């Protein structure tokens, strides 16, 4: 070492390549370049006080090359440590694969979560400071790493970049207003950023859970960081004249809470996903900067991971076979993986992973109704039973417990009974999928909740099921349950609830439309006036009060409707399927459709005639995980 106490670039390279030199010993040779760093993406610079950097163009190039390889070198050192641990023959703990951002790899400057865990466990690390959720999911290096190592636990850290809006937080804040609460200073667009992130999270978790049915997945939320005039929180807030430290801290808490709430929801509806809530874990004086804990703070977070790993690995197991597999597949030269996924797997993207949430489904199809109730009209249709059978086949293939009710069996008692059984059996995170194909009708509105003066109905075999009745059925489901309703019938735009946005004059029914003719509707109502009066009055007290509270989320489950048309339109019948169901099946494409429900609805809409516009809307508590999932995903 030169007399000035500095080491040369060549000597630093040697030390970086020597696995016996601990990261803590290398810390002194680096510092963080604050100007070039991004959120959860620290950029290192050489410390001029400890490294001799030649003041020449060649010296600048050599130092830049060394720094550009910081993530590569850090990953390589971890791979060497992993191979040494599994190869020594005495390790009997679980094999872990980790993929994450700078909470999992903050190279050299901090002892991060994975650094701590590697002291005790064999962790094959794919982590890289600055890695984003979208990049991790796109490259999916973890898939082949899990397969090659025989890992039993997958550790995942992501979303921090999204939490601070990728460094563009100011664009998602209102200007300071003393009358606004901390939460009110966040624009609605901030929630959209988080929803996009949780959508990627959901796809990643499902991808892993389906491919590896015995793998446990551990993820985490972030702790309450303290804005400190940094570029990711403090300064963006100051741009909006939000300068009070207490208010800045309160806004940051709201941001962190919203991210954690979404992960908690994801855990409910995901297979073998274990979410670690890190809030109130890192002490206020244990923050290295606005986004990263100090070594002590990371140690506290790592302890939570360690506790969960121990919980999931209660019995030590010998790992000779896995170690041999790992040594054969992974070498010190291996720095990245590319997944090998057969195209046929595309069709099972939404399938139910092992040990995932429960899925129950009910599929109703009526090619006729009872003339005795419908004033001598049997309502013949062609394809409704086919629709129900096709939807039942889709549900069964995806892991639902499907139930089918066709024509004469599709009575009001049978339909409501199946729904009530699902309400009784399903719990938070589970999903109930119900499809209806048949005539849609309208009856006078008894409780005053419809602006157009009529309630939309499903024409079941023995009588009409009023949308108000459906709404009451949804109110029986437990909090956190997801309900998906697919309705291929006329006047179905808001059939899941009583509160209608208002409808223009009813369009003239097409001869092939799934609509009860207006003269039949009138005769049916008059013939069964006492029945519908009784239904209306029975709903008018409890249900009317419920509907009046619709904007305040009176039901605790999340209900999503994709219907064949608007309330003022009719749905066309067909030979093989109804027009709407045929378009839905075409877009679904045997499970190859991989975007969310909003995109699914838009794609179906693009295949429909101008006279029939499928509707998409939701009631109940907002569930961003449900919003982001691929159609029919359990």
C-alpha positions, 0 to 999 in steps of 0.5 A: 500500500502506498505511503499515503494510505491509499490502495491502487485500482488494481489492488481494489480489484483483487480485494473485490475478487477475493471472497475471503475479504468481507464486504465490511472491509470494502466499505471504506473504498466507496462512497455514494454519489448522491447526484447520480443515484436514483430511488432504491438505486444507489450509485457508488463512487470511489472514495478518493481518500482511500483509493488512488485514482490516477488523474488521467483519462485512462484512470477515469475510464478504469475507475468507471469500469470498476464502478459499473460492475459493482452490482455484478461483483456483489452478486458474484461474491454472493454466488461464491459464498452460496456455493461454498456453504452448500458445498461444505456438506454440513449445512442442513438449513433451507435453500433460499433464492432472493430477488430484490432491490437495494433493501436486499442488495446495497453493495459494499456500503451497507450490511443489508437484509440479505447480507444478514441472512447469509450469515445463517442461511444458504441464499442464492442472491439475484438482487441488484440495487436499482432493479425495478418490479417490471424488470424483475418480472420481465427477466424472471431470473428467479424461475430458473434459479429456483429450479436449479437450486431446489430452493424451498423459499423465495425471498422477494423485495420490490416496489420501493421505486414505485412507492416514491413514484420513480423519483417523480413524487412532486407530480403526484402531490397537491400544493400545500393546503393547511386545510388538507389532511396528510392523505388529501395532499396525495393526488389520486394518480398516486394510487394508480402508481401503486395499483400498477405495482401491485399488478406486477407483484400479483403476476410475479407471485402467481407465476412462481406459485404455479411453477413451484407448488411447494415453494414458500414466498416471502415478501415485505412492505417498507417501514415508515421512512423519515423525509430528510430534505432528500431527492425522493421525499423531502425535496419533492414535497418542498416543491409543493411548498410542503415544508413542515417536517411533521406534515412531510412525515405524516404524508410519507406514513400514508404512502407507506401504509397504502403500499402495505395495505395492498401487499396484505390484500395480495397475501389473502388471495395468493398461494403460499405468499407470506407478507412481512409488515416492517412498519415500526421496525426501524427506529427513527435514528436508524435511517441511513438516508430517506429510503434505506436503513442503517446496518442496525435498521437492516438487522431488525428487518432481517430478524423478521425474515429469519423468524418467518424462515424458521416458521416455514422450516420447522425441521432441519433437513439434509440437503446433499441432493440439493447441494449437488444439484446446485453445485452442478448447475451454478458456478462462480461464473454464473451471473444471470438466468433466463427462464425456460417456459414452454408456450403451453404454460400460457394457457394456465396463467390464471389457474389455481396454484396449490394451497391458494385461495378457494374458488367457487363458481355457479353457471346459469343458462336458460334456453326457456322459462316456465310459461306458467309464470311468464303469462304463457311465454316460454322465452325460447333461446338457442345458446344460453345453455352452451354459454353456461357450459362453456363458462363452467368448463373455463372455471373447472379448468382454472381450479374452481369448484364449479356448479351448473344450473340449466333451464328447469333447474335454474330456479330462484331457490336453486340459484339463491341457495347456491349463492348463499352457500358460497357466502357461508363457505368463502372467506377473505381472499377467496373468489366467487364467480357467477355467470348468467346467460338468459333473458333479462327483464325489468319490473317496476321499482318499489323502493325508489332506488332506480332513477328510471323507475325499473329494476333490472332482472334475471329471468330464472325458470320460475320467476325473475330475480330482481337486482335488489335481491342480488345486492342483498345476496352480496351483502351476505359475503364476508369481508375480503371475498372477491365476486365476479359476475358475468351476465349475458342478458338484456338490460344487464348493465347494472344488474348486480345492484339496485343503484342505476346510473339512469337509462335512456328510453328502452331500445326496441328489442331485436327478435334475436335479443335476450330480452323479455318482450315488453308486452310479456313483461307487462303481462308477467308482472300483472299476473304475478303482481302479488309476488313482486309486490311482496318481494318489493316490500320485503326489500324496501325496508332493509334493502332500500337503506342498504342501497342508500348507503351504496356510496359508503360501501355498505357491503364488505366484499368486492363485486365486479360485473362484466355484462353483455350490454348497457341497461338500455340495450339488448344482448344478442343470442346466437347458435353456438354462443351469445354474441357477448359470450362468444366475444369473451371466449375469443378474447380469453383465448384459452387463457392466453389473455394476460392483462387486467379486467379493464383491458379485458372489457375493452378488448371484448367491447372492440369485438361487439356490434355498435348496438351492444356495449358490454358494461364493466363496473364494481361495487363494494370496497376497492380491491386493487389486487382484484383490479390488477388480476388477469380475468378469472384468476383465483 
